[in-house]
Amino acid sequence: MKPNLRKLMPGLLFAFFLSVSGLTVPSSGYASNAEIIHGRAAAQHEAGQDIRVFPGGQTIGVKVKSAGVLVVGHHLVDVSGQTKISPGETSGLLPGDLMVSIDGVKLNEISRVSDLVKQAGDTGRELNIRYIREGKERTARLKPAYDRNDKVWRLGLYIRDSAAGVGTLTFYAPHEGVYGALGHVITDMNTGTPIVVGSGHIVESNVTSISKSQDGDPGEKRAVFMKEGQVLGNVESNTDFGIFGKMGRNPGHSLYREPIPVAMSSEVKEGPAQILTVVEGQRVERFNVEIIHVSRQQEPATKGMVLRITDSRLIDKTGGIVQGMSGSPILQQGKLVGAVTHVFVNDPKSGYGCFIEWMLKDSGAAQQHSFQPNLKAV
C-alpha cells in the first residue's frame, strides 16, 4: 500500500538550519546484484579504515558572503505620478539570479551596486550585467530609473550578498584539517536558490532556549553567536551535503579526546544509534535514536537513512528533532555513520539523515584516503 505522504516543507532556509520534509520510502538506489554490493562494501570498508574524525555536536554560528549579489525580488520605481517601472524585471533578471559583475566590475560588495547604478544614471547610459542562472552565465542590459520620491537611481531589484544562521558541527578531521557541518545545502530564504559561497566563517554559538516541535510545527534552537574572536574555521563550499572548510583544531565541548573511525554506508544497519547535539548552552549531549530504514546508495544522494528519536530526555526537551539540529552526528557501534538533515513536519520525532561518506568526500578528507539580513532595494 502506498504510504501517506506527510506535508513537505522546502529545504534549509538560512534563517534556521534544518530542513523539514515529508516521508517517502525510496523506490530506487538499491543494488540489484549481491556481488556488486559485496565488492563495493569491501572497498568502502578498506578505504574507511584510514579515516578517523572527531564527532561534533557543537552548535555553530555560520556567516557567509555569496560569490556575487543575489537577486531576491523585484520592486517598482516611481518615476512619475502615473508611471512605475522595474528596469530589472523588464531586462529579464529573475529572483535567484546571481549577479557577478556590472560593466566588468566584479561584485564582491553590495555597496558597489549603488555606486555603479548612480554613475550610469547620471550619465544616461545602460548597464551591462553579467549573471549566473542555473549554472550558466548570461548577460542583461538595463537602464536605471530615477526614483522621484527618494531622489536616487534604482534597478527595481531587491538584492542580498550575505546571510547568517545557526547549525550543528558534524565532524572535524584532524589529519586533513577540515570540517563538515549541517548535512545539507544552504539555500537563500527568499528564492530557495543554493548559496554560492564567496567567503565565510563559523563561530562558537550558545543555545539560549528551545522552541519544542509539535505535529505540523517544527521547533527550533534559539542561539547567539559568541564573540568574533572565537572563529572556528572558514567556509569554502556549500554542497548538497552541507558546508565545508578548514579548521585548525577540535573545538571545545567535544565529547571525544581522540578521533574515532567512520562507517561507510554499506556498514550502516537498522537498529539502535545515538546522536550528539546541544539543547542548552554549549554542552554536547548524547541521545538515543533508532535507525529504521537504510537506503543502499551507489552514488552520492541525500536522505540515506530514516531515524526516530527514542530518548525520552530529548523528547521532553525538544519534542523531537528541531531546526538547528541539522548536522548533528549519528553514531552506531562506536563509528560515525552520518548526520541529521531533515525533520518530518507531522512527526517531529522522525527525520532523515545522510551518510557520512558523502560528507567526507565533499570535505576532501575521503579523497586523501583514496576514497534576510543585508536586504536592500536598488
N, C-alpha and C positions, 0 to 999 in steps of 0.2 A: 504494500500500500504506500502511496506517495506520502512523504512526511508533510505535515503542516508547516508552511513557511512562516517564520516569525518576521516581524517588521524589520526591514533593512534600513539602517541609517548609514550615511556616507562615511568615507574613510576619515582618518585623522584630520581635524582642523587644528591649526596651530594655536588656537586658544586653549585647547585641552588635549593632552597627549594620550589618547586611547581611542582606537576605532571601535565602533559598535556595529553589530552585524546580525543578519538573520541566519538561522541554522539551515544549511543544505548539506546533505550527505554526498560527498564527491562521487561522481559516476565514472571518472577516468583517473588516470595517474597510477594505475596498478599494473605491475609487470605480469605478463601472461605466461612467461616461461620461467620455471623454477630454477633452471640452471643459470639464467641471466641474473636473477635475483641473488643467487648464492655467490656468483662470481663478483658482482658489484659489491655485495656486502663484505666479502673478504678483502677487496681492495680498499673499501672505505675504512674497515676496521684497522688495517695495517697503516693507512695514512693518518688516522686519528690518534694512533698511539703516541705520536711525537708532539701533539698539541696539548698543552696544559695552560689553563687560564684561571684567573681569579673570578669567580662568580660575583656579580654586582648586587643589585637590590637597592642601592642608594638612590634617593630621589635627586634628580639633577634639574637645574635650570638651563634652558637652551636659548641662545641668541644667534640668529643668522641674518646675513645680508644676502640678497639674491644677486645673481650674476647679471645684473641689469635692473630695469624698472618694470614691474608687473602692472599691466592694465587690469583693473578690477571692476570697472564700470564706466558708464557714460553719464554726462550731465549736460544740460542745455545752458548756453551762454546768452545772456540778454543783451543783444546788440542794438535793439531799438525798441520802441514802445510796442511794435507789432511783430517783431521777429526774434525768435530764439533758435539757435543752431548749436550743433555739436560737430565741430570740424573732425574730431577723432572718429566719431561714428560714421560720418559721411565718407571718410577715407577708407573705411573697411576694417579698421582696428577693432578687435573684439576682446571682451574680458578673457583673461588667460594668456593673451599675447605678452611676450617678454621683449620689451624694447631694449636693444643693446647699444644703439648709437643714434645720434641725431647730427646730421651734416658731418659725419665722420668722427664726431666727438664721442668717445666711449662713456656710457652712462654708469659710472661707479658711485655716484651720489645723486639722491633725488633732487637736491638743490640745483644741480646742473640743468635740469629740465626747465625750470622757471627762467633761468638766465638766457638759455638759448631761445626760448619762446619769445621773451621780451625783445631780444635782438632782431629776430625775424619779423615780429610785429611792427617794430619801429621803422624798419626798412621796407616793409610791404612785400616781403618775399616768402616763398614756400619753404617748408622744412622737408628734408629727406630723412625719413625714419627707417632704420633697419631693425627688424624684429624677428622673433622666432615663434613659430606656431607648429605644434605637434612635431617638433624636432627639425622642421625645415625653415631655412632662412628666407625672409620675404622683405619687400620694401613697400613703403607707403609715402605719399606726398600729401601735405595738407598745409593750409594757410591759417595761422592763428586768428581767433576772433577777439574783438575788443569788448570786454565786459563793461558796459556803461555804468553799472552800479558800483563795482569795486575799482574801476579805473585801472584794470590790468588786462594783459593779453592772455588768452586761455586756449587750450586744446579741446576742452569739453570732455576730458577724461579724468577718472579717479585712478590714482596710481599708488603703489606701495613698493618699498625696496627692502624692508626688513620686518622681522617678526620675532616673537619670543613666547616661550611656553614652558611647561613642566612635563617631565617624563621620568623614566627609570633606566639606570645603567644596567646593561645585561652582562658584560664581561670586560675584563682588561687582560690582554695578552702581554705578559712582561717581556718575553724574549723578542717580540716584534715591536713592542712599544705602541700598540694600537688598542682601541676600544670599540665596542659596538653598543648601541642603545636603541630603545623604542620598539624594534621588531617590525616596523612597517614604515612606509613612506610618509613624509610630512607634506601636506597639501595646504594651499592657501585657503583661508577660511571663507572667502567670498566666491572664488571661482572653482575650487576643487582641483586646481592645477598643481601638480608636484612642483615644489620649490627647487629651482636650480641654484645651488649654493655657490656664492662667490667667496664668502668668508663667514666665520662664526666661531663660537666657543661655547663650552659647557662649564657651569659653575656649580658649587655646592648649593643645595636647597634644603629648606627646613619646612616640614609639613606642619601646618598650624591647626588644621581641622579636616574633618571628612564629612562630605555630604553623602549619606548612605544611598546605595542603589535600591530601587524598588521595581517591581514588574512594570515595564513600559517607561521607566525613567532612570537611566543610568546615573549613578552618583559620580562624585569627583573628589580628588585630593585638592585641598587648598594649601598652597605653599608659597613661601617667599624666597627670593634669591639671597644668598649670603653675599658679603661684601666682594667687590670686584677682584680683590687681591687673591681670592681663593679659586682662581681659574684652574680647572682640572685638565682641560685639553682643548684642541681646536676642532672645528667641524670641516671636513674636507669633502664629504659626499653624502647624498641623500638618495637612497635606493628603495626598492620595494620592501627591503628587509631592515630599514632603519637608517640611523645616521652613524657615521664612522669618521675617525680621525686619529691623531696622535695623542698619546698620553704618557707622561713620564714616570708615573708611579701608581701603585694601587691606592685608591682613595681611602680616606679614613672611614671608620664604622664598618669595615669589611668583617664578615664572619669567618674569614679564612686567612691563616698566616702563610699558607703555601698554596700554589696553584693546583688545580685538580684536572683529571682527564675530561675530555669531551666524548660524547657518544654520537656516532654517525646515525643518520635517520633510520638505517636498517636495524639498528640496535634498540630503538625505542619500542617499548611494549605497552599494551593496555595494562593498566594497573596503578598501584599507589605511586605517588610522586610528591614533590614539595616545590613550593615557590618561595622566593626571597623578595621581600618588599618592605617598605616603610609605611606605617599608618600613624605614627606620631613622632614629631621631632626629626631626628636623623638616625634613629636606631633601626637597623635592619633586623627583621624577624623572619623566622622560618614557619611556613604554614602548610598543612597537608592538603593535597588535591588528589583527584583520580583522573588519569588519562583514560578516556572512554572510547576514543577512536583514533586510529593512526592511519594516515594515507601513505602508501608506498610510492613516493615520488621519485621519478627517474631523472628529473631535471628541476632546477630551482622553481619553486612555486610557493605562494603564501598559503596559509591555513593548512598546515601539515598535520595538526592534531586537534582534537576536541578535548577540553578538560573541564572538570567540575570541581568547585570548591567544596571540600568536605570538613574543613577545620571550623568548629563552632566559634572559636575565638575571632577568626577573621570575619565570619558571617555576622557576628554580634557587632563588630566594629564598623564594617563597611557595607553589609548586606550582600557581599559577594565581590565581583570584580568591578572596580570603579575606574573612571577616567583619570589618567595619571599613573595607573598601574602598568600601562603598556611598556614592555621591555623587561618586566620582572622575570628573572631567570627561573627556568624549570629544571629541577634536578631529579634524577632517578638512579637508584643504586650507586650513589656516590659520584655520578657523572653529570656534567651539564649537557642537557639534551635540547633545550630550546628557550623560547621567550613568549610570554603572554602578549597577544596582539589585539584581540577583539573581545567584546562582551556581547552576549545575546540580549537584546533590549528587553524582551519579555521573559527572560530567565537569567537574571544577572549573576546567578551562581555558576553559570556556564559560559564558556567562551572558546576562542581559537588560540592556538599557539603556532609559531613557526619553528622549523628545525634549526638548531644552532649551526649546522654545517653550512647553510646558505649565508648566515650572518658572517661566519668566519671567512667564507670566500669573498664576500663584498668588502670585508675589512682588510684583506690582503694577507691575513695570518695563515689561512689554509694554503694559499699559493706558495708560501715559503716552505711548506712541508710537502710540496707536490700534491697537493690536494686543491587684530586690525590696527595695531599701532602704526604710526608713520603713514596714515592715510591722508592724502592731500589732493585737493581739486586744482587742476592747472588748465 
